[in-house]
């Protein structure tokens, strides 16, 4: 099912969760400025994961920021949060205003081109508040983003635009997988910021 509605009040999922797409929430020039700043100043590192017992280093690069030195573990990878940069603080304030939610952490992903993506998964680690909102801000190249119901296998797809905001709320992570499919049609980079509610100890 193809959905491209920019109406943030519309739930893009037919059941078992809630996803809202705001479309671009900033001017293109502002999005470009943030992209350039994050690309050049964030301490990017190649992501590491364990898949079927095999240690994998991905081409995609990541960075983890938070209100404290939070330790985030997922897919066999462990990361300690860095302090917010001034630019990330400004982006967080904008996202929190739109989402009407307070976020204490952010995982950033840098995809250099369309040959880098993310397979089907759920953001349901025990370190995240259960059914907490996850806000996804996209900067750079437009990419397709897909959802698939865990049991019914129904899919929902949309195009994430430069400077756009997507919210995943409620039971979404319990019932829906999501992915960023690879594509040969995209040759430019994309930065994705996923603001999260981390269980601070």
N, C-alpha and C positions, 0 to 999 in steps of 0.2 A: 504494500500500500504506500503510495508516494504522497507525502504531505509537505508543503512548503509554506504553511501559514505563518505570518509574522505576528499573529495575535497572541500576546502573552497569556491571555485568559483562556485560550483553547487548550484542552488536554490532547496531546498528540497520540496518546495511547488509548486503545479502545476499552481497556479494563486492566485491573490488577496493578495500578500504578498511576503516576502523574508526571508528565513531561511538558514543560512550557517553553516555547521558543519566542524570544523577544526580537529576533533579527538584530541588526547593528544597533548598538547603544552608544556609539561615539562616531564622530566624524572620521572620514577616511584618513585625513591628515594626522589626526590624533592617534588612530590605530597604527599608522605607519611609524609615528614617533615612538610609541611604546614598543613596537616590534623591534625597531633598530636598537633601542636602549637595552631591552632584555637579551637580544641576540648577542650584543657585545659585552654586557656586564655581568650576566648571570654565570655562576660557576658550573657550567654544564658538565655532566659526566655521562658516559655510556651506561645504559641501564643493564643490570644483570638479573638473571632469573634462572630458576631450575625447572626444566620441562621434561617430564618422564625420566627424572633422575639425572638429566644431562645439564651441565652448567652452560648457560648461553649468555653471551655479551651482545647486546643489540646495537644496531646502527643508530637507532633513536637515542637521543640524549635527554636526561632528566635533571631536575633540581627540586629540592624540598624546602619549604619555608614555613615558619610557624611562630606563634606567640612565645613559645619556649623551645628548649632543646629536645623536642619530641622525637622519639625513635619510632619510625614507621617501617613495619615489616610486611612485605607482600611478595608472593611468587619466589620465595627464597632469597629476596633482596632485603637489606637493612639500610635505612637512611636516617641520618640525624639532621633535624631541621636547622637551617640557617636563619639569622635575623632578617626581618623584612627590609627591603630596600625602600627608599622614598617613593619610587615609581610603583612598586608593588602595593604600597600602602594606599596610593591614590587610586589604583585600579580596584583594590579591595573595597574602598569606600564607595565607589561607583556601583560595584556589583552588589554590595550589601544593601544599598538604597533601592536598587531594582528588585532584589530578591526578598527584601524585608526579612533578612536572616543575618545573624552574626556568624562569621566564619573565623576560625582560629588557625587555619593552616592552608597551604596551597601546594599542590604538586604540579610542576611545569613539565611539559613534554615538547621537545624540539624535533620536528620531522623535517629532514632536509629536502625531501622531494616525495613524489607520490609512490615511489618504490618502498617507502617506509610507512608502516601502518600499525594497527593494534588488532589482535584477534579477538574473538568473542570472549567476554569476561563480565564479571560483576564487581562493583566496588563495594564489597560487603565484608571487609576485614573486621575482626573483633575490635580493633583499635578505633574504628569509626563509630559514632553514635548511630544506633540502629534507627533506620528510617529517617535519618537526618538528610537535609537538602544538600545536594552537590551542585555547585554552579560551575558551568563550563564556558569559559570565554575563549574565543578563537581569534587569532591574529595572523595575518598573512594569507597564504593560499586558501581558496575555498576547497573544502573537501566534503565528500559524502559521509554520512554518519548513519549507522543502522542499529535498530533494535530487533531482538527476536525473543518471543515468549519461550520460557524454559520448557513448558510441557506442550503447549498448543502449536509451537513453531511458527506462529504468525509473525510477520515482519512489518516494520515501519521504517521508512527511510526519509531523510531530509538532507538539505545542503546547508552546511555551516559556513556562513559568510564572514568576511573580514570584519572584525570588531563586534561580532554577534555574541549573544548570551543565550545559553540553554540551561534550564533547571531540571534536575531529576529529583523527584520528591516522593515521600510516602513509601509505599511498598514496591517501588520500581526495582530496586536492587534485589529484592527477594524473588521477583517473578520474571524479570526481563534481563537478557544479556545485551550488551552493546559492543560495537566494534567500529574501527576506522579502517575500511578496506583499502588495500593497496590499489594504485592506479598508475598506468603509464601516461595518462593524459595530463598529469600535474608535474611540472619540473621545478617549481619554486617552493621555498620552505614555508612551514606553518608552525606557530607556537600555540600550544593549548594550555590554558591555566585552569585547573580544577580546584576550586575553593571548597574546603571540607570542614566538617565539625569533628575534630579529633578528640578522643577521650583523654583530656589532660590529667596527669597523675599528680 
